Amino acid sequence: MTDSAHSPVVLITGASRGIGAATAVAFGQAGWRVAITARTQVEGQALGHQLRRPDGGLLAGSLATTAQAVVATGAQVFTHTMDLMDRASLDSALDAVLAHYGRIDLLINNAVYQDREMNALLLDLDDGMLERTLQGNVLAPFHLTRRLLPHMLAQGGGQVINLCSGAGQYDPPLPADQGGWGFAYGASKAGLIRLAGCINRELGKQGLRAYSVNPGVVSTEAVTATLGDGGMLAQRYGAVTPEAIAQALLWLATDPGAPAYAKGKGMLELQSIAREQGFAPATAPSSE
């Protein structure tokens, strides 16, 4: 039963839209108890440091909308506001989830700092911009994970999946104002990539497991607002849907073969998993 008190619990940050929202639904469908956090509580909520469409319009999505979709699967869902830039907010959300469910079996650090300044050109990037990006994309997920790890150890185990990016591994193919990424974003993702390996080395023998994953280009609301519609994204970049990435995350968290698959691979490519497992087309479209 999806409402069983013995079902595992997943906490997904940044679940108001995109990969986070799709992942909440996927885990709900699989019978997990779901906890979701984000800043956007209701549709149309305006916030500071908020990614918008080129015309200034707000992106669709909210915690309330995601929660409704999870409830439709028959699963339990718990929502709480969380702001990556506010440490008290991180603590409040984590404490509330633990109080509500009594445990967290899987943390998916999906939320990111969403402000175009994180992809500023070097000569336009100041210390404040870099600090905000590192706070949102490195310090916040670290703080949340670090606070949760003792609880996972006490309950006998748990998993952490960090949504990273190729921007943390490679030089940008183009300048940030021409379709590449900026130093702040790349540096923050490079930092986050390192967290999973340290968890595995230090705590793996005590029942903890962590993964760094790269979703690649995904046709989320945020990406389409920046790069265009889903059809173009699929043709030019080989983009897949948030739902395919969500199924890949579910596979990684639940399939007995996932640890062996991940061994020695470093950061995992979620699009590869999605295609290998049949969640997305077997081959990426040509970029020509």
Secondary structure, DSSP 8 states (H G I E B T S, - for coil): -TT-TTS-EEEEES-SSHHHHHHHHHHHHTT-EEEEEES--STT---SS--B-TTS-B-S--HHHHHHHHHTTT--EEEEE--TT-HHHHHHHHHHHHHHHS--SEEEE------GGGG--GGG--HHHHHHHHIIIIIHHHHHHHHHHHHHHHHT-EEEEEE--GGGTS--SS-GGGTS--HHHHHHHHHHHHHHHHHHHHHGGGTEEEEEEE--SB--HHHHHHH--HHHHHHHH--B-HHHHHHHHHHHHH-TTHHHHHTT-SSEEHHHHHHHTTSS-SS-----
